[in-house]
Amino acid sequence: MTGACRGKLLLICNDEFHGRDMSARDGADIDVRNIMTLFKRLHFNVIYHNNLTATVNTSLLLVVVVVVVVVVVVVVVVVVVVVVVVVVVV
């Protein structure tokens, strides 16, 4: 399959949990490899992070949410402008 990039995939895998009564997630590396292979074949740009702290996870996800909200607001504004132009012209 060939084609242009379809988007970005943010993949975060935490498989080590220091300071908690939890064991490492054996096999997580296999899951990561399979997911990355699948999305690369689907022409996504894969951004991978491993064992981030809770603070970094929260900050990274907050940035993603803000970007999504901005995109949605821009799309809504464009749709409203198009509707207003169509109504005024007709």
N, C-alpha and C positions, 0 to 999 in steps of 0.2 A: 504494500500500500504506500502510495506517495501522496504528498500534499503539504499545504502550509500548516503552520502551527495553529492548533485549534484553541489553545488557551494554556493556562498554567495549573499545575497540580501542586499543592503544598502538602507534603507528606512528612508527618512528625511521628517518630517511633521512639517511645520511651520503654526500654526493656530492662533497665537497671533502676532499682529503687533504693537509694542509700538512706539509711536512718529510719527505715520502715521495716516492719516484720513481713516483708514480701520477698519472694525469690525472684531471680532473673527470669525473664520470659524466653525460655529456650525455643528456638525455631522462628523467632521474630525476624531474624535476618533473611530467612527464606520467604516469609510473607512480604517483606520490603522488596526483595529482588523481584518477586512475581508481580507485585503491583507496579513497580517501576517499569518492568518490561512491557506489561500490558499498556500502560498509558503512553509510553514512548512509541509503541507501535501505532497507537491512535493519534499520534502527532501532538502530544502535550509536552510542554516544557516542564519537567519534573524538578521541583525544588525540595531537597531532602534534608531534614535535620534529625539528629539522633540524640537522645538523652538530654533534652533541654530542661532547665530548671523551671519550676512553676512560674516564677516571675517572667522569664523569657517567653514561655508558652502563652501566658496571659497577654503580654505586650504584643507578641506576634499576631495572635488572634484578634486583638483589638484593632490593629492596623488593617487586617483583612476586613473586619466588619465596617470600619470607617470607609474604606475604599468601595465596598459594595453599596453602602448607603449613598455615597456621593454619586456613583454611577446611576442608581435608581432615581435619585433626585434629578439628575441631568436628563434622563430619559423622560421622566414625567414632564419636565419643563418643555422639552422639545415637542412632545405630544400636545401639550396645551397650546403652544404657539402655533403649531400646524392647524389645530382645530379652530383657533381664533382667526387665523388667516383665511381658512376655507369659509368660515361663516361670514366674514367681512366681505370677501370677494363674491360670494354667491348672494 
